[in-house]
Amino acid sequence: MIEFKPVRLEDKQIIERHTMPSGILNCDLAFANMYCWQAMYHSAWAVIDGFLVIRFHIGGSEKIGYMQPVGEGDFAGIIPALREDAHAHGQRLRIIGLTDEGREMIRNMHAGLFAFESDRALEDYVYNAEDLRNLTGRRYQPKRNHINRFMFEYPDFRYENLTRDRFAECMQLEREWRRAHEGHTSELCAEQRAMQRAFDHFEELEMLGGCIYVGDKLVAFTFGSAVNDHTFDTHVEKADTDYDGAFTIINKLFAEHLPERVTLPEFRRILLENILRENQGEEYPLTPDDLAAVEKLRDNEKFRAWIFQILSNKCRRKLKEYTQKTVELPDDLPAGDTTEESLQVREALDRLEETERQIICLNVVGGFKSHEIGEMMQMNHNTVRSRISRGLNKMKEFLA
């Protein structure tokens, strides 16, 4: 049986080491959600063959569920271990939050063993942050109407960042909201406990939040945290329903105040300056005029392709330097197996064709993942994965 550990605050770093690079848009993978709702869902984690697995109680019931394993590559190989763990608890295996890619992985390796169901009640609402900031187009016309009405009726409103000195007001508004709705249901009580836990560890959980005041009265608040490197989850959003439009305006203004970890223009500026500095010694160095033209690229994918091509070219040059460079070893260099082994590994690497050698170096030495190498070298990530496997096998045969 798999040794699962309850989610604790000190586990944040190791769990986010897996979740932050992932592209899975699922609020349940936000560490803050796992930690704050611990009393209801009893979330626990384990790492199996490099994949993070989250086990929890579905809806706070006795039914056990497993989130889609998080990691690079095909996780279908660990499904038997999850099934064994579920059976040890007297339950069938339930995997929640499957992506389309994850579903195909299971189908391909475990054909006919699983039934797949879609439950809209469990789906997340996913928005582009820019859409929420601008609310342009017919789709967002109702939201704009609510906001305009709110701003007309309450011209003295103001937005404030959610800070520790406002937590007591937020909890009071939450209690008032709960009384106005469904009273003290178990789920609402669990939400209150989750909010209190979030406020108790707001800074450690790297939460961000905002408030709306009308005069001195708090009428809405919200807070959340990152799911991964490019997705932010709004964990809680509460408003006084006597103030029409309060929910809508807190949603919009929070999106406006949500800082990007590094804004794209700032990222480009730093990156381009570094490239310019690095290329000063090149045979055909890039000039400031060359780089100024790149800043005009509005399409993020075009900029991404351009920068990966620069990095790829630089890697190629470095590899050629390494393979062509002759180094005179000092006379007092101690003899030993390590030096001989290193030379053998180097010789095995040199025997690979150039593309395979580049891919192996980027993966093993550079630490790049297959999808990152694929983007650098404009190759399918599955092709990169097979090249890595084939290249390493060739080296093993030579070293055997």
Backbone hydrogen bonds in HBPLUS format (Angstrom, degrees):
<---DONOR---> <-ACCEPTOR-->    atom                        ^
c    i                          cat <-CA-CA->   ^        H-A-AA   ^      H-
h    n   atom  resd res      DA  || num        DHA   H-A  angle D-A-AA Bond
n    s   type  num  typ     dist DA aas  dist angle  dist       angle   num
A0005-LYS N   A0045-TRP O   2.85 MM  40  5.30 164.0  1.88 144.9 148.5     1
A0045-TRP N   A0005-LYS O   2.74 MM  40  5.30 153.9  1.81 147.4 150.9     2
A0007-VAL N   A0043-SER O   3.15 MM  36  6.02 159.7  2.20 144.7 141.0     3
A0011-ASP N   A0008-ARG O   2.93 MM   3  5.35 158.5  1.98 112.8 120.0     4
A0012-LYS N   A0009-LEU O   3.25 MM   3  5.73 168.6  2.26 117.3 119.5     5
A0015-ILE N   A0011-ASP O   3.04 MM   4  6.15 165.7  2.06 165.5 170.1     6
A0016-GLU N   A0012-LYS O   2.92 MM   4  5.98 165.5  1.95 152.4 157.0     7
A0017-ARG N   A0013-GLN O   2.99 MM   4  6.08 126.3  2.29 136.2 149.7     8
A0018-HIS N   A0015-ILE O   3.08 MM   3  5.65 150.4  2.17 110.6 118.4     9
A0019-THR N   A0015-ILE O   3.12 MM   4  6.44 163.3  2.14 145.4 150.5    10
A0020-MET N   A0016-GLU O   2.98 MM   4  5.24 159.8  2.02 128.0 134.6    11
A0022-SER N   A0019-THR O   3.08 MM   3  5.23 142.3  2.23 103.7 115.1    12
A0229-ASP N   A0020-MET O   2.96 MM 209  5.19 156.1  2.02 143.7 136.7    13
A0029-LEU N   A0026-ASN O   3.00 MM   3  5.77 167.2  2.02 123.3 127.5    14
A0030-ALA N   A0027-CYS O   3.07 MM   3  5.53 166.7  2.09 115.2 118.5    15
A0033-ASN N   A0030-ALA O   3.03 MM   3  5.42 125.2  2.34 107.4 120.7    16
A0034-MET N   A0030-ALA O   3.21 MM   4  6.63 161.6  2.25 156.0 160.8    17
A0035-TYR N   A0031-PHE O   2.93 MM   4  6.18 163.0  1.96 159.4 164.0    18
A0036-CYS N   A0032-ALA O   2.85 MM   4  5.84 168.6  1.86 150.0 154.0    19
A0037-TRP N   A0033-ASN O   3.13 MM   4  5.91 158.6  2.17 145.7 150.1    20
A0038-GLN N   A0035-TYR O   3.32 MM   3  5.24 158.2  2.37 107.9 108.3    21
A0040-MET N   A0037-TRP O   3.10 MM   3  5.62 138.6  2.28 112.3 122.5    22
A0041-TYR N   A0037-TRP O   3.00 MM   4  6.14 177.0  2.00 169.6 169.6    23
A0042-HIS N   A0038-GLN O   2.82 MM   4  4.78 145.0  1.94 130.6 136.5    24
A0057-HIS N   A0041-TYR O   2.80 MM  16  4.84 163.3  1.83 141.0 146.2    25
A0044-ALA N   A0055-ARG O   2.83 MM  11  5.24 151.6  1.91 155.6 162.7    26
A0055-ARG N   A0044-ALA O   2.83 MM  11  5.24 161.2  1.87 148.0 154.3    27
A0046-ALA N   A0053-VAL O   3.02 MM   7  5.37 140.3  2.18 147.2 157.0    28
A0053-VAL N   A0046-ALA O   2.82 MM   7  5.37 164.0  1.84 169.4 171.3    29
A0048-ILE N   A0051-PHE O   2.80 MM   3  5.16 156.3  1.86 151.6 152.0    30
A0051-PHE N   A0048-ILE O   2.89 MM   3  5.16 166.2  1.91 117.2 121.5    31
A0052-LEU N   A0070-VAL O   2.85 MM  18  4.99 163.4  1.87 149.4 146.7    32
A0070-VAL N   A0052-LEU O   2.87 MM  18  4.99 162.8  1.90 143.9 148.9    33
A0067-MET N   A0054-ILE O   2.85 MM  13  5.35 161.9  1.88 156.5 162.3    34
A0056-PHE N   A0065-GLY O   2.95 MM   9  5.46 161.4  1.98 152.9 156.6    35
A0065-GLY N   A0056-PHE O   2.82 MM   9  5.46 165.7  1.84 162.1 165.2    36
A0060-GLY N   A0057-HIS O   3.26 MM   3  5.23 164.2  2.29 120.2 116.1    37
A0058-ILE N   A0063-LYS O   2.82 MM   5  5.56 150.9  1.91 149.8 158.4    38
A0061-SER N   A0058-ILE O   2.90 MM   3  5.61 167.8  1.91 124.8 128.7    39
A0066-TYR N   A0094-ARG O   2.89 MM  28  6.17 147.1  2.00 154.3 165.1    40
A0096-ILE N   A0066-TYR O   2.76 MM  30  5.90 155.8  1.82 144.6 153.1    41
A0068-GLN N   A0096-ILE O   3.19 MM  28  6.21 128.3  2.47 172.3 165.5    42
A0078-ILE N   A0075-PHE O   2.99 MM   3  5.89 164.8  2.02 129.5 132.9    43
A0079-ILE N   A0076-ALA O   3.21 MM   3  5.38 162.3  2.24 108.3 113.7    44
A0081-ALA N   A0078-ILE O   3.11 MM   3  5.40 123.7  2.44 104.9 118.3    45
A0082-LEU N   A0078-ILE O   3.21 MM   4  6.60 152.0  2.29 149.7 157.8    46
A0082-LEU N   A0079-ILE O   3.05 MM   3  5.07 116.5  2.47  98.0 113.6    47
A0083-ARG N   A0079-ILE O   2.86 MM   4  6.15 158.6  1.91 158.5 165.0    48
A0084-GLU N   A0080-PRO O   2.94 MM   4  6.13 157.3  1.99 145.1 151.1    49
A0085-ASP N   A0081-ALA O   3.03 MM   4  6.26 151.7  2.11 140.9 148.3    50
A0086-ALA N   A0082-LEU O   2.92 MM   4  6.20 160.6  1.95 152.3 157.0    51
A0087-HIS N   A0083-ARG O   2.88 MM   4  6.11 162.8  1.91 152.9 157.7    52
A0088-ALA N   A0084-GLU O   2.96 MM   4  6.12 143.5  2.10 140.1 150.0    53
A0089-HIS N   A0086-ALA O   3.01 MM   3  5.27 142.0  2.16 102.5 113.7    54
A0091-GLN N   A0086-ALA O   2.97 MM   5  5.23 161.2  2.00 138.8 138.4    55
A0090-GLY N   A0087-HIS O   2.86 MM   3  4.78 157.7  1.91 106.6 110.3    56
A0103-ARG N   A0099-THR O   2.92 MM   4  6.19 155.5  1.98 152.4 158.4    57
A0104-GLU N   A0100-ASP O   3.15 MM   4  6.43 155.2  2.21 144.5 150.3    58
A0105-MET N   A0101-GLU O   3.04 MM   4  6.35 149.2  2.14 145.8 154.3    59
A0106-ILE N   A0102-GLY O   3.22 MM   4  6.52 159.9  2.26 149.6 153.1    60
A0107-ARG N   A0103-ARG O   2.97 MM   4  6.20 161.0  2.00 148.9 154.9    61
A0108-ASN N   A0104-GLU O   2.89 MM   4  5.96 159.1  1.93 148.8 153.6    62
A0109-MET N   A0105-MET O   3.24 MM   4  6.44 155.5  2.31 144.8 150.1    63
A0110-HIS N   A0106-ILE O   2.72 MM   4  5.44 152.6  1.79 150.8 159.0    64
A0113-LEU N   A0110-HIS O   3.18 MM   3  5.74 166.3  2.20 136.6 137.5    65
A0122-LEU N   A0119-ASP O   2.97 MM   3  5.66 157.0  2.03 118.8 125.4    66
A0123-GLU N   A0120-ARG O   3.15 MM   3  5.12 160.9  2.18 103.3 109.2    67
A0131-ASP N   A0128-ASN O   2.96 MM   3  5.29 124.7  2.27 105.6 119.9    68
A0132-LEU N   A0128-ASN O   3.28 MM   4  6.74 152.4  2.36 152.3 159.6    69
A0133-ARG N   A0129-ALA O   3.03 MM   4  6.32 144.0  2.16 145.4 156.0    70
A0134-ASN N   A0130-GLU O   3.00 MM   4  6.13 155.2  2.06 149.5 154.8    71
A0135-LEU N   A0131-ASP O   2.68 MM   4  5.30 156.1  1.74 145.0 153.3    72
A0140-TYR N   A0137-GLY O   3.28 MM   3  5.90 141.1  2.44 111.6 119.2    73
A0141-GLN N   A0138-ARG O   3.08 MM   3  5.11 169.5  2.09 111.1 113.7    74
A0144-ARG N   A0140-TYR O   3.03 MM   4  6.36 158.1  2.08 155.0 161.6    75
A0145-ASN N   A0141-GLN O   2.95 MM   4  6.23 153.5  2.02 153.5 161.0    76
A0146-HIS N   A0142-PRO O   3.08 MM   4  6.39 158.6  2.12 148.9 153.3    77
A0147-ILE N   A0143-LYS O   3.02 MM   4  6.28 162.5  2.05 151.8 156.5    78
A0148-ASN N   A0144-ARG O   2.89 MM   4  6.05 165.2  1.91 152.9 156.8    79
A0149-ARG N   A0145-ASN O   3.01 MM   4  6.17 156.8  2.06 147.5 153.7    80
A0150-PHE N   A0146-HIS O   2.96 MM   4  6.19 156.8  2.01 147.0 153.5    81
A0151-MET N   A0147-ILE O   2.89 MM   4  6.12 167.2  1.91 158.1 160.8    82
A0152-PHE N   A0148-ASN O   2.98 MM   4  6.11 145.8  2.10 140.9 149.9    83
A0153-GLU N   A0149-ARG O   2.98 MM   4  6.16 160.3  2.01 149.9 154.7    84
A0154-TYR N   A0150-PHE O   2.85 MM   4  5.86 148.8  1.95 152.0 160.5    85
A0157-PHE N   A0154-TYR O   3.12 MM   3  5.74 151.9  2.20 127.0 126.0    86
A0158-ARG N   A0213-TYR O   2.84 MM  55  5.33 142.6  1.98 147.6 155.9    87
A0213-TYR N   A0158-ARG O   2.90 MM  55  5.33 166.0  1.92 157.4 162.1    88
A0160-GLU N   A0211-CYS O   2.94 MM  51  5.11 159.1  1.98 139.9 145.0    89
A0211-CYS N   A0160-GLU O   2.67 MM  51  5.11 148.5  1.77 159.1 165.8    90
A0162-LEU N   A0209-GLY O   2.94 MM  47  4.73 173.9  1.94 108.4 107.6    91
A0166-ARG N   A0163-THR O   2.87 MM   3  5.63 164.6  1.89 126.4 131.4    92
A0167-PHE N   A0164-ARG O   3.25 MM   3  5.43 168.1  2.27 110.3 113.9    93
A0170-CYS N   A0166-ARG O   3.11 MM   4  6.41 156.4  2.17 151.5 158.6    94
A0171-MET N   A0167-PHE O   2.95 MM   4  6.27 158.8  1.99 155.6 160.5    95
A0172-GLN N   A0168-ALA O   3.05 MM   4  6.28 149.8  2.15 143.6 151.8    96
A0173-LEU N   A0169-GLU O   2.94 MM   4  6.24 158.2  1.98 150.6 156.2    97
A0174-GLU N   A0170-CYS O   2.88 MM   4  6.14 151.2  1.96 147.3 156.0    98
A0175-ARG N   A0171-MET O   3.00 MM   4  6.24 152.6  2.08 142.2 148.7    99
A0176-GLU N   A0172-GLN O   3.05 MM   4  6.34 156.3  2.11 147.8 154.0   100
A0177-TRP N   A0173-LEU O   2.84 MM   4  6.05 155.5  1.90 147.5 154.8   101
A0178-ARG N   A0174-GLU O   2.89 MM   4  6.08 155.0  1.95 147.9 154.4   102
A0179-ARG N   A0175-ARG O   3.02 MM   4  6.24 156.0  2.08 145.7 151.6   103
A0180-ALA N   A0176-GLU O   3.09 MM   4  6.28 146.6  2.20 141.7 150.5   104
A0181-HIS N   A0178-ARG O   3.16 MM   3  5.15 148.6  2.26  97.6 107.0   105
A0183-GLY N   A0178-ARG O   3.03 MM   5  5.47 131.9  2.27 165.7 154.9   106
A0189-CYS N   A0185-THR O   2.95 MM   4  6.20 157.3  2.01 154.9 162.0   107
A0190-ALA N   A0186-SER O   2.89 MM   4  6.06 148.9  1.98 141.3 150.2   108
A0191-GLU N   A0187-GLU O   2.89 MM   4  6.17 145.6  2.01 141.6 151.4   109
A0192-GLN N   A0188-LEU O   3.00 MM   4  6.29 150.7  2.09 142.8 150.0   110
A0193-ARG N   A0189-CYS O   3.06 MM   4  6.41 154.6  2.12 145.3 151.6   111
A0194-ALA N   A0190-ALA O   2.90 MM   4  6.16 152.9  1.97 145.2 153.2   112
A0195-MET N   A0191-GLU O   2.84 MM   4  6.12 154.5  1.91 150.1 156.8   113
A0196-GLN N   A0192-GLN O   2.98 MM   4  6.24 159.6  2.02 148.1 153.3   114
A0197-ARG N   A0193-ARG O   2.98 MM   4  6.22 155.0  2.04 146.2 152.9   115
A0198-ALA N   A0194-ALA O   2.92 MM   4  6.17 150.8  2.01 144.1 152.5   116
A0199-PHE N   A0195-MET O   2.89 MM   4  6.21 158.1  1.94 153.4 158.8   117
A0200-ASP N   A0196-GLN O   2.90 MM   4  6.11 149.1  2.00 143.9 152.9   118
A0201-HIS N   A0197-ARG O   3.18 MM   4  6.37 136.3  2.38 139.8 149.4   119
A0201-HIS N   A0198-ALA O   3.25 MM   3  5.35 134.3  2.48  96.2 107.8   120
A0205-LEU N   A0201-HIS O   2.97 MM   4  6.04 150.7  2.06 155.2 162.8   121
A0207-MET N   A0202-PHE O   3.08 MM   5  5.45 177.3  2.08 165.7 165.0   122
A0206-GLU N   A0203-GLU O   3.00 MM   3  4.97 156.4  2.06 103.1 110.3   123
A0208-LEU N   A0224-GLY O   3.02 MM  16  5.67 156.6  2.07 155.4 161.9   124
A0224-GLY N   A0208-LEU O   2.88 MM  16  5.67 149.8  1.97 158.4 168.2   125
A0210-GLY N   A0222-THR O   2.92 MM  12  5.51 149.0  2.02 142.4 150.6   126
A0222-THR N   A0210-GLY O   2.98 MM  12  5.51 147.0  2.09 158.4 161.6   127
A0212-ILE N   A0220-ALA O   2.87 MM   8  5.09 156.4  1.92 143.6 142.6   128
A0219-VAL N   A0212-ILE O   2.90 MM   7  5.79 172.1  1.91 161.2 163.9   129
A0214-VAL N   A0217-LYS O   2.91 MM   3  5.34 157.9  1.96 152.9 157.0   130
A0217-LYS N   A0214-VAL O   3.14 MM   3  5.34 161.1  2.17 126.5 125.4   131
A0240-ASP N   A0219-VAL O   2.78 MM  21  5.15 158.6  1.82 149.0 150.3   132
A0221-PHE N   A0238-LYS O   2.90 MM  17  5.56 156.6  1.96 153.0 157.6   133
A0238-LYS N   A0221-PHE O   2.94 MM  17  5.56 166.4  1.96 165.6 170.1   134
A0223-PHE N   A0236-VAL O   3.10 MM  13  5.64 148.4  2.20 146.9 151.0   135
A0235-HIS N   A0223-PHE O   2.93 MM  12  6.02 125.9  2.23 128.5 144.3   136
A0236-VAL N   A0223-PHE O   3.22 MM  13  5.64 167.0  2.23 156.8 158.7   137
A0225-SER N   A0233-ASP O   3.08 MM   8  5.61 137.7  2.27 149.7 158.1   138
A0233-ASP N   A0225-SER O   2.85 MM   8  5.61 170.4  1.86 161.2 159.7   139
A0227-VAL N   A0231-THR O   2.81 MM   4  5.42 167.7  1.82 143.2 147.5   140
A0228-ASN N   A0231-THR O   3.38 MM   3  5.32 162.3  2.42 134.0 137.3   141
A0243-TYR N   A0240-ASP O   2.99 MM   3  5.84 166.9  2.00 124.7 129.0   142
A0246-ALA N   A0243-TYR O   3.06 MM   3  5.68 155.5  2.12 144.7 143.3   143
A0249-ILE N   A0245-GLY O   2.98 MM   4  6.17 163.7  2.01 156.1 160.1   144
A0250-ILE N   A0246-ALA O   3.11 MM   4  6.15 158.3  2.16 146.9 152.1   145
A0251-ASN N   A0247-PHE O   3.21 MM   4  6.31 152.6  2.29 141.4 148.8   146
A0252-LYS N   A0248-THR O   3.13 MM   4  6.41 158.8  2.17 147.4 152.2   147
A0253-LEU N   A0249-ILE O   2.95 MM   4  6.02 173.4  1.95 151.7 153.9   148
A0254-PHE N   A0250-ILE O   2.98 MM   4  5.83 151.3  2.06 138.0 145.9   149
A0255-ALA N   A0251-ASN O   3.26 MM   4  6.38 154.9  2.32 137.6 144.0   150
A0256-GLU N   A0252-LYS O   3.00 MM   4  6.34 147.7  2.10 144.6 154.3   151
A0257-HIS N   A0253-LEU O   2.98 MM   4  6.20 146.9  2.09 143.6 151.6   152
A0258-LEU N   A0254-PHE O   2.92 MM   4  5.94 115.5  2.35 140.1 155.8   153
A0267-PHE N   A0263-THR O   2.82 MM   4  6.04 161.5  1.85 158.4 164.8   154
A0268-ARG N   A0264-LEU O   2.83 MM   4  6.03 163.3  1.85 158.0 161.7   155
A0269-ARG N   A0265-PRO O   2.95 MM   4  6.13 158.4  2.00 145.0 151.2   156
A0270-ILE N   A0266-GLU O   3.03 MM   4  6.26 170.6  2.04 156.8 157.8   157
A0271-LEU N   A0267-PHE O   2.93 MM   4  6.04 165.2  1.96 150.6 155.5   158
A0272-LEU N   A0268-ARG O   2.79 MM   4  5.86 168.3  1.80 155.6 158.6   159
A0273-GLU N   A0269-ARG O   3.01 MM   4  6.13 157.7  2.06 147.5 153.7   160
A0274-ASN N   A0270-ILE O   3.02 MM   4  6.25 156.6  2.07 147.7 154.0   161
A0275-ILE N   A0271-LEU O   2.96 MM   4  6.24 157.0  2.01 149.7 156.3   162
A0276-LEU N   A0272-LEU O   2.91 MM   4  6.08 162.1  1.94 148.8 153.6   163
A0277-ARG N   A0273-GLU O   2.98 MM   4  6.20 158.7  2.03 146.6 152.1   164
A0278-GLU N   A0274-ASN O   2.85 MM   4  6.04 160.5  1.89 150.5 156.1   165
A0279-ASN N   A0275-ILE O   2.95 MM   4  6.04 140.0  2.12 146.3 156.2   166
A0280-GLN N   A0277-ARG O   3.42 MM   3  5.61 168.1  2.44 107.0 109.9   167
A0282-GLU N   A0279-ASN O   3.09 MM   3  5.14 164.3  2.12 108.4 113.3   168
A0290-ASP N   A0287-THR O   3.02 MM   3  5.18 119.7  2.40 100.9 115.5   169
A0291-LEU N   A0287-THR O   3.16 MM   4  6.54 159.6  2.20 154.4 159.4   170
A0292-ALA N   A0288-PRO O   2.85 MM   4  6.01 144.8  1.97 143.1 153.3   171
A0293-ALA N   A0289-ASP O   3.28 MM   4  6.51 146.1  2.40 142.0 148.3   172
A0294-VAL N   A0291-LEU O   3.02 MM   3  5.05 123.8  2.35  95.0 109.6   173
A0295-GLU N   A0291-LEU O   3.26 MM   4  6.66 144.6  2.39 146.7 155.1   174
A0296-LYS N   A0293-ALA O   3.20 MM   3  5.52 151.7  2.28 104.0 112.3   175
A0297-LEU N   A0294-VAL O   2.91 MM   3  5.52 167.3  1.93 121.3 125.0   176
A0302-LYS N   A0299-ASP O   3.11 MM   3  5.36 121.4  2.47 102.1 116.0   177
A0303-PHE N   A0299-ASP O   3.10 MM   4  6.46 159.5  2.14 154.9 160.8   178
A0304-ARG N   A0300-ASN O   2.84 MM   4  6.04 156.9  1.89 147.3 154.4   179
A0305-ALA N   A0301-GLU O   2.85 MM   4  6.06 159.6  1.89 146.7 151.7   180
A0306-TRP N   A0302-LYS O   2.93 MM   4  6.11 156.5  1.99 144.6 151.4   181
A0307-ILE N   A0303-PHE O   2.92 MM   4  6.18 165.8  1.95 155.2 157.9   182
A0308-PHE N   A0304-ARG O   3.00 MM   4  6.14 160.4  2.04 150.9 156.3   183
A0309-GLN N   A0305-ALA O   3.02 MM   4  6.14 146.7  2.14 141.3 150.2   184
A0310-ILE N   A0306-TRP O   3.07 MM   4  6.41 152.4  2.14 147.0 154.2   185
A0311-LEU N   A0307-ILE O   3.01 MM   4  6.31 162.1  2.05 148.2 152.6   186
A0312-SER N   A0308-PHE O   2.80 MM   4  5.95 154.9  1.86 144.5 152.1   187
A0313-ASN N   A0309-GLN O   2.93 MM   4  6.11 163.4  1.96 149.7 153.3   188
A0314-LYS N   A0310-ILE O   3.01 MM   4  6.23 155.1  2.08 146.2 153.5   189
A0315-CYS N   A0311-LEU O   2.88 MM   4  6.15 153.2  1.95 148.1 155.3   190
A0316-ARG N   A0312-SER O   2.97 MM   4  6.28 155.9  2.03 149.5 156.0   191
A0317-ARG N   A0313-ASN O   3.04 MM   4  6.35 159.7  2.08 149.0 153.6   192
A0318-LYS N   A0314-LYS O   2.97 MM   4  6.23 160.6  2.00 149.4 154.8   193
A0319-LEU N   A0315-CYS O   2.89 MM   4  6.11 159.7  1.93 152.1 157.6   194
A0320-LYS N   A0316-ARG O   3.00 MM   4  6.27 156.3  2.06 149.2 155.3   195
A0321-GLU N   A0317-ARG O   2.93 MM   4  6.23 152.2  2.01 146.7 154.8   196
A0322-TYR N   A0318-LYS O   2.92 MM   4  6.23 156.9  1.97 150.2 156.2   197
A0323-THR N   A0319-LEU O   2.96 MM   4  6.20 157.7  2.01 149.2 154.9   198
A0324-GLN N   A0320-LYS O   2.96 MM   4  5.97 141.2  2.11 143.8 153.2   199
A0325-LYS N   A0321-GLU O   2.93 MM   4  5.72 131.5  2.17 143.5 153.3   200
A0333-LEU N   A0330-PRO O   3.26 MM   3  5.54 156.8  2.31 114.3 114.2   201
A0341-GLU N   A0337-ASP O   2.76 MM   4  5.93 162.2  1.79 157.5 162.9   202
A0342-SER N   A0338-THR O   2.90 MM   4  6.07 154.3  1.97 145.0 152.3   203
A0343-LEU N   A0339-THR O   3.01 MM   4  6.28 156.0  2.06 147.8 153.8   204
A0344-GLN N   A0340-GLU O   2.94 MM   4  6.22 151.1  2.03 146.5 154.9   205
A0345-VAL N   A0341-GLU O   2.87 MM   4  6.15 157.8  1.92 152.1 157.8   206
A0346-ARG N   A0342-SER O   2.90 MM   4  6.12 155.3  1.96 145.1 152.5   207
A0347-GLU N   A0343-LEU O   2.87 MM   4  6.10 154.6  1.94 144.1 151.0   208
A0348-ALA N   A0344-GLN O   2.86 MM   4  6.10 155.7  1.91 146.5 153.5   209
A0349-LEU N   A0345-VAL O   2.87 MM   4  6.13 151.0  1.96 145.9 153.9   210
A0350-ASP N   A0346-ARG O   2.89 MM   4  6.17 153.9  1.96 148.1 155.3   211
A0351-ARG N   A0347-GLU O   3.14 MM   4  6.38 132.6  2.38 140.5 151.8   212
A0352-LEU N   A0349-LEU O   3.16 MM   3  5.60 157.2  2.22 110.0 116.8   213
A0357-ARG N   A0353-GLU O   2.91 MM   4  6.12 161.2  1.95 160.7 167.0   214
A0358-GLN N   A0354-GLU O   2.92 MM   4  6.18 157.8  1.97 152.9 158.3   215
A0359-ILE N   A0355-THR O   3.02 MM   4  6.25 163.0  2.05 151.1 155.4   216
A0360-ILE N   A0356-GLU O   2.90 MM   4  6.11 165.5  1.92 154.9 158.6   217
A0361-CYS N   A0357-ARG O   3.00 MM   4  6.13 163.8  2.03 148.7 153.2   218
A0362-LEU N   A0358-GLN O   2.92 MM   4  6.12 162.1  1.95 151.4 156.5   219
A0363-ASN N   A0359-ILE O   2.95 MM   4  6.10 152.2  2.03 147.2 154.9   220
A0364-VAL N   A0360-ILE O   2.74 MM   4  5.72 165.4  1.77 158.3 161.1   221
A0365-VAL N   A0361-CYS O   2.93 MM   4  4.99 132.6  2.16 120.0 134.4   222
A0366-GLY N   A0361-CYS O   2.85 MM   5  6.28 154.3  1.92 153.9 161.4   223
A0368-PHE N   A0362-LEU O   2.94 MM   6  5.70 162.4  1.97 155.4 149.6   224
A0367-GLY N   A0363-ASN O   3.20 MM   4  4.89 130.3  2.46 103.8 114.2   225
A0372-GLU N   A0369-LYS O   3.05 MM   3  5.29 121.8  2.40 102.1 117.0   226
A0373-ILE N   A0369-LYS O   2.94 MM   4  6.26 160.0  1.98 158.9 165.1   227
A0374-GLY N   A0370-SER O   2.87 MM   4  6.04 153.9  1.94 144.5 152.3   228
A0375-GLU N   A0371-HIS O   3.09 MM   4  6.30 148.4  2.19 136.7 143.7   229
A0376-MET N   A0372-GLU O   2.99 MM   4  6.30 154.5  2.06 146.0 153.3   230
A0377-MET N   A0373-ILE O   2.87 MM   4  6.04 161.9  1.91 156.0 160.3   231
A0378-GLN N   A0374-GLY O   2.72 MM   4  5.36 104.5  2.29 134.1 149.2   232
A0379-MET N   A0374-GLY O   2.78 MM   5  4.47 156.3  1.84 128.6 136.5   233
A0383-THR N   A0380-ASN O   2.97 MM   3  5.21 121.9  2.32 102.6 117.3   234
A0384-VAL N   A0380-ASN O   3.02 MM   4  6.42 154.5  2.09 151.4 159.2   235
A0385-ARG N   A0381-HIS O   2.94 MM   4  6.15 155.0  2.00 141.2 147.7   236
A0386-SER N   A0382-ASN O   3.02 MM   4  6.30 156.6  2.08 144.7 150.2   237
A0387-ARG N   A0383-THR O   2.88 MM   4  6.13 152.2  1.96 147.8 156.2   238
A0388-ILE N   A0384-VAL O   2.89 MM   4  6.17 153.6  1.96 151.3 158.2   239
A0389-SER N   A0385-ARG O   3.05 MM   4  6.34 165.1  2.07 147.7 151.4   240
A0390-ARG N   A0386-SER O   2.81 MM   4  5.98 164.0  1.83 149.9 154.7   241
A0391-GLY N   A0387-ARG O   2.80 MM   4  5.81 161.5  1.83 145.9 151.7   242
A0392-LEU N   A0388-ILE O   2.94 MM   4  6.08 165.1  1.97 152.5 156.2   243
A0393-ASN N   A0389-SER O   3.03 MM   4  6.17 153.6  2.11 143.9 151.4   244
A0394-LYS N   A0390-ARG O   3.00 MM   4  6.27 152.9  2.07 147.1 154.1   245
A0395-MET N   A0391-GLY O   3.05 MM   4  6.35 155.3  2.11 146.3 153.0   246
A0396-LYS N   A0392-LEU O   2.88 MM   4  6.15 153.6  1.95 146.4 154.0   247
A0397-GLU N   A0393-ASN O   2.97 MM   4  6.22 156.8  2.02 148.6 154.1   248
A0398-PHE N   A0394-LYS O   3.08 MM   4  6.36 153.8  2.15 145.1 151.8   249
A0399-LEU N   A0395-MET O   2.95 MM   4  6.16 154.1  2.02 148.2 155.5   250
A0400-ALA N   A0396-LYS O   2.88 MM   4  5.91 124.9  2.19 142.7 156.3   251
